[in-house]
């Protein structure tokens, strides 16, 4: 391989490694710079440029003859412009301006694209080294083998997918990212409620142990058997009652997700990001909505085990998070809190009704 191409390949591999390290502990100084920066636009442009350069690089690598100068040009542009722009854009997506969750998502995606690019550059290097060795041994260069082409194109496809994901996230923006997450949590809550609805407490005792005792001659006490039957009936009745009250409680909990999506996130634009308080509110909203599915699962698990006290504890945690989420966005973005005598929009009115409903249905699950 020519010294020039070898040096550029080495620079590219080293640069990718350095950028990966930089993304692990991004500098806090980027926060001030980010205030006036179009970070998401730069992220879209740089990921699109990376995809285009990767396409060129892969085609040059698998097409004979292996052209050192052309590949060197593409790698140089990657090193000097495309990669620095991509990493800079990701560092400008700061937690203070875009929420911690979105900041973390972008860093993960950019680290992924760098990892996939590293694999591709290594494949290109292997192809180049083989071609140079062939010229040295036979003064002739053979076509790239199918396995070599497959390896390069597979690595290229992975970079493309990673670039497309970055572009998609950047184009949808922070609110779009939050909506997608909220929709995922909504589905988890819906699934949990459906599972509880499908659960039949009467199927919990299949009579297996009673049959075993009867077979061994230890279950012939009629009075004792009657007592056991009464206990089983009481437990089943208690399970049914708690199932009923749990479902009644969780129905309005599940309603907050589509209500918030449709009235406070859809068409919100950049309003939630217009101020530091808006960013903080959006972040807190996510934390509350994210916690609910786990607490619902824990409550359901305790219910199945007839551990009503623990189930009630997790349902109360669910209520707390749901109430905080609804109260957080009771007012439209950028407005003061809705007061009792102030005109309210559709969601603000709905939130007041919802709070009354959740107070009422919570009575049946409060610990005695």
C-alpha positions in Angstrom: 0.0 0.0 0.0 1.3 3.5 -0.8 2.7 5.4 2.2 0.2 8.2 1.6 -2.9 6.0 1.8 -1.5 4.0 4.6 -0.9 7.2 6.6 -4.4 8.5 5.9 -6.0 5.2 6.9 -4.0 5.2 10.1 -5.1 8.8 10.8 -8.8 7.9 10.2 -8.6 4.9 12.5 -6.9 7.0 15.2 -9.3 9.9 14.8 -12.3 7.6 15.2 -10.9 6.2 18.4 -10.2 9.7 19.7 -13.7 10.9 18.9 -15.2 7.8 20.6 -13.2 8.7 23.8 -14.3 12.3 23.6 -18.0 11.3 23.5 -17.6 9.3 26.7 -16.9 12.4 28.7 -18.1 15.4 26.6 -16.7 18.8 27.7 -19.0 21.0 29.7 -17.7 24.1 27.9 -20.0 23.2 25.0 -23.0 24.3 27.0 -22.5 28.0 26.3 -21.7 27.5 22.7 -24.8 25.5 22.2 -27.1 28.3 23.0 -27.0 29.9 19.6 -26.0 26.8 17.6 -28.2 24.9 15.2 -27.0 21.6 16.6 -29.7 19.4 15.1 -29.3 20.9 11.6 -25.6 20.3 11.8 -26.2 16.8 13.0 -28.5 16.1 10.0 -26.1 17.6 7.5 -23.0 15.8 8.9 -24.7 12.4 9.1 -26.0 12.8 5.5 -22.5 13.8 4.4 -21.0 10.8 6.2 -23.4 8.4 4.4 -22.5 9.9 1.0 -18.7 9.6 1.7 -19.1 6.1 3.0 -20.9 5.2 -0.2 -18.0 6.5 -2.3 -15.5 4.8 -0.1 -17.1 1.3 -0.4 -17.6 1.6 -4.1 -13.9 2.5 -4.6 -12.8 -0.3 -2.4 -14.7 -3.1 -4.2 -14.2 -1.8 -7.8 -11.0 -2.7 -9.7 -8.5 -1.2 -9.9 -8.0 -0.3 -6.3 -7.4 3.5 -6.7 -5.2 4.8 -3.9 -5.6 8.4 -4.7 -9.4 8.4 -4.9 -9.7 6.5 -1.6 -7.2 8.9 0.0 -9.3 11.9 -1.1 -12.5 10.5 0.4 -10.7 9.6 3.7 -9.1 13.0 3.9 -12.5 14.7 3.6 -13.8 12.4 6.3 -10.9 13.3 8.6 -10.9 17.0 8.0 -14.6 17.9 7.7 -17.3 15.2 8.0 -16.2 13.5 11.2 -15.3 16.7 13.1 -18.7 18.2 12.1 -20.6 15.1 13.3 -18.9 15.0 16.6 -19.2 18.8 17.1 -22.9 18.6 16.4 -23.4 15.8 19.0 -21.4 17.8 21.6 -23.6 20.8 21.0 -26.7 18.8 21.9 -26.3 19.5 25.6 -28.5 18.3 28.5 -29.3 21.9 29.5 -30.7 22.8 26.0 -32.1 19.4 24.8 -32.7 17.4 28.0 -30.5 14.7 29.5 -32.4 11.9 27.7 -32.0 13.4 24.2 -28.4 14.3 24.9 -27.7 10.7 25.9 -29.5 9.3 22.9 -27.6 11.4 20.4 -24.2 10.4 22.0 -25.1 6.8 21.8 -26.1 7.1 18.2 -23.0 8.9 17.2 -20.8 6.4 19.0 -22.6 3.7 17.2 -22.0 5.2 13.8 -18.3 5.7 14.7 -18.0 2.1 15.7 -19.6 0.9 12.4 -17.3 3.3 10.4 -14.3 1.9 12.2 -15.3 -1.6 11.0 -15.7 -0.4 7.4 -12.3 1.4 7.3 -10.7 -1.7 8.6 -12.3 -3.7 5.8 -11.1 -1.2 3.2 -7.6 -1.4 4.7 -7.6 -5.2 4.4 -8.7 -5.0 0.8 -6.0 -2.4 0.0 -3.3 -4.5 1.7 -4.3 -7.6 -0.3 -4.3 -5.7 -3.6 -0.8 -4.3 -2.9 0.5 -7.7 -2.0 -0.9 -9.2 -5.2 0.9 -6.4 -7.3 4.1 -7.1 -5.4 3.9 -10.8 -6.0 2.5 -11.1 -9.5 2.5 -7.5 -10.7 -1.2 -8.0 -11.4 -4.3 -7.1 -9.4 -7.2 -9.5 -9.3 -10.9 -8.5 -8.9 -12.3 -8.2 -5.4 -13.7 -11.6 -4.2 -17.4 -12.0 -3.3 -16.5 -12.5 0.3 -14.5 -9.3 0.3 -17.4 -7.4 -1.4 -19.9 -8.8 1.1 -17.7 -7.8 4.0 -17.4 -4.2 2.7 -21.0 -3.9 1.8 -22.2 -5.3 5.1 -20.1 -2.8 7.0 -21.3 0.0 4.7 -25.0 -1.0 5.3 -24.5 -0.8 9.0 -23.0 2.7 8.7 -25.9 3.7 6.5 -28.5 2.4 9.0 -26.7 4.3 11.8 -26.6 7.5 9.8 -30.3 7.2 8.9 -31.2 6.7 12.6 -29.3 9.9 13.5 -31.0 11.8 10.7 -34.4 10.6 11.8 -33.9 11.5 15.4 -32.4 14.9 14.5 -35.3 15.7 12.1 -38.0 14.8 14.7 -36.2 16.8 17.3 -36.5 16.6 21.1 -40.3 16.7 21.3 -40.5 14.0 18.6 -38.0 11.9 20.6 -40.1 12.4 23.8 -43.3 11.5 22.0 -41.8 8.2 20.8 -40.7 7.3 24.3 -44.1 8.3 25.8 -45.8 6.1 23.2 -43.6 3.2 24.2 -44.4 3.7 27.9 -48.1 4.0 27.0 -48.0 0.6 25.3 -46.3 -1.0 28.3 -49.1 0.3 30.6 -51.8 -0.9 28.2 -50.2 -4.3 28.0 -50.0 -4.6 31.8 -53.7 -3.6 32.2 -54.8 -6.1 29.6 -52.8 -8.8 31.3 -54.5 -8.1 34.6 -57.9 -8.1 32.9 -57.1 -11.5 31.3 -55.9 -13.0 34.7 -58.4 -15.3 36.3 -57.8 -15.7 40.1 -59.9 -18.9 40.1 -57.2 -20.6 38.0 -54.5 -19.9 40.6 -55.4 -23.1 42.5 -55.7 -26.1 40.1 -56.3 -28.6 43.0 -53.1 -30.4 42.4 -52.0 -30.5 46.1 -55.5 -31.5 47.2 -55.4 -34.5 44.8 -52.0 -35.5 46.1 -53.1 -35.4 49.7 -56.2 -37.5 48.9 -54.1 -40.1 47.1 -51.9 -40.4 50.2 -54.9 -40.8 52.5 -54.2 -37.5 54.3 -57.2 -35.6 52.9 -60.1 -37.6 54.3 -61.1 -35.1 57.0 -64.4 -33.7 55.7 -64.5 -30.8 58.2 -61.0 -29.8 57.5 -61.7 -30.1 53.8 -64.7 -27.8 54.2 -62.6 -25.3 56.0 -60.0 -25.4 53.3 -62.6 -24.9 50.7 -64.0 -21.9 52.6 -60.5 -20.4 52.9 -59.9 -20.9 49.1 -63.2 -19.3 48.3 -62.4 -16.3 50.6 -59.0 -15.9 49.0 -60.4 -16.1 45.5 -63.1 -13.6 46.4 -60.4 -11.2 47.8 -58.3 -11.6 44.7 -61.2 -10.9 42.4 -62.1 -7.8 44.5 -58.5 -6.5 44.4 -58.3 -7.2 40.7 -61.5 -5.2 40.1 -60.2 -2.2 42.1 -56.8 -2.4 40.5 -58.2 -2.3 37.0 -60.6 0.6 38.0 -57.6 2.5 39.3 -55.3 1.8 36.3 -57.8 2.8 33.6 -57.4 6.6 34.3 -53.6 6.1 34.7 -53.4 4.7 31.2 -55.5 7.6 29.9 -52.8 10.2 30.7 -50.4 9.0 28.0 -52.6 9.7 24.9 -54.0 12.8 26.6 -50.5 14.3 27.0 -49.3 13.1 23.6 -52.3 14.7 21.8 -52.6 17.9 23.8 -49.1 18.7 25.1 -46.6 17.1 22.8 -48.1 16.8 19.3 -47.7 20.1 17.4 -45.8 21.6 20.4 -42.8 22.5 18.2 -39.9 23.9 20.1 -42.1 25.6 22.7 -40.9 23.2 25.5 -37.3 24.2 24.7 -37.8 27.9 24.7 -36.6 28.3 28.3 -34.6 26.4 30.9 -37.8 25.9 32.9 -39.5 24.4 29.9 -36.6 21.9 29.4 -36.7 21.0 33.0 -40.4 20.5 32.9 -40.1 18.2 29.8 -37.4 16.2 31.6 -39.4 15.8 34.8 -42.4 14.8 32.7 -40.4 12.0 31.1 -39.1 10.8 34.4 -42.6 10.5 35.8 -44.1 8.8 32.8 -41.2 6.4 32.5 -41.5 5.3 36.1 -45.2 4.3 35.8 -44.8 1.1 33.7 -42.3 -0.4 36.2 -44.5 0.4 39.2 -47.6 -1.0 37.5 -45.6 -4.3 36.7 -44.6 -4.5 40.4 -48.1 -3.9 41.5 -49.5 -6.6 39.2 -46.8 -9.1 40.4 -47.7 -8.5 44.0 -51.4 -8.8 43.2 -50.9 -12.2 41.5 -49.2 -13.3 44.7 -52.1 -12.0 46.8 -49.7 -9.5 48.4 -52.2 -6.8 48.6 -50.2 -4.4 50.8 -47.2 -4.4 48.4 -49.5 -4.0 45.4 -51.2 -1.0 47.0 -47.8 0.6 47.8 -46.8 0.4 44.1 -50.2 1.7 43.0 -49.7 4.7 45.2 -46.3 5.3 43.6 -48.0 5.1 40.3 -50.6 7.6 41.4 -47.9 10.0 42.6 -46.0 9.9 39.3 -49.2 10.2 37.2 -50.5 13.1 39.2 -47.2 14.9 39.0 -47.1 14.4 35.2 -50.6 15.7 34.7 -50.0 18.7 37.0 -46.7 19.5 35.2 -48.4 20.1 31.9 -51.8 21.3 33.1 -50.9 24.6 31.5 -49.8 25.0 27.9 -46.0 25.3 27.4 -44.7 28.7 28.2 -47.7 29.9 30.2 -48.3 30.4 33.9 -50.1 27.7 35.9 -53.8 27.5 35.3 -55.8 29.2 38.1 -59.3 28.2 39.1 -60.8 31.5 37.7 -58.7 31.6 34.5 -59.8 30.4 31.1 -58.4 26.9 30.5 -57.8 24.9 27.3 -59.1 21.5 26.7 -56.4 19.6 28.5 -56.4 22.0 31.5 -60.1 21.3 31.9 -59.6 17.6 31.4 -56.7 17.5 34.0 -59.0 18.9 36.7 -61.6 16.2 36.0 -58.9 13.6 35.9 -57.5 14.6 39.3 -60.9 14.2 40.9 -61.4 10.8 39.3 -58.0 9.5 40.4 -58.8 10.7 44.0 -62.0 8.8 43.9 -60.6 5.5 42.4 -57.6 5.6 44.8 -59.9 5.1 47.8 -60.3 1.4 47.0 -56.6 0.8 46.9 -55.4 2.8 49.8 -53.8 0.8 52.6 -56.2 0.1 55.5 
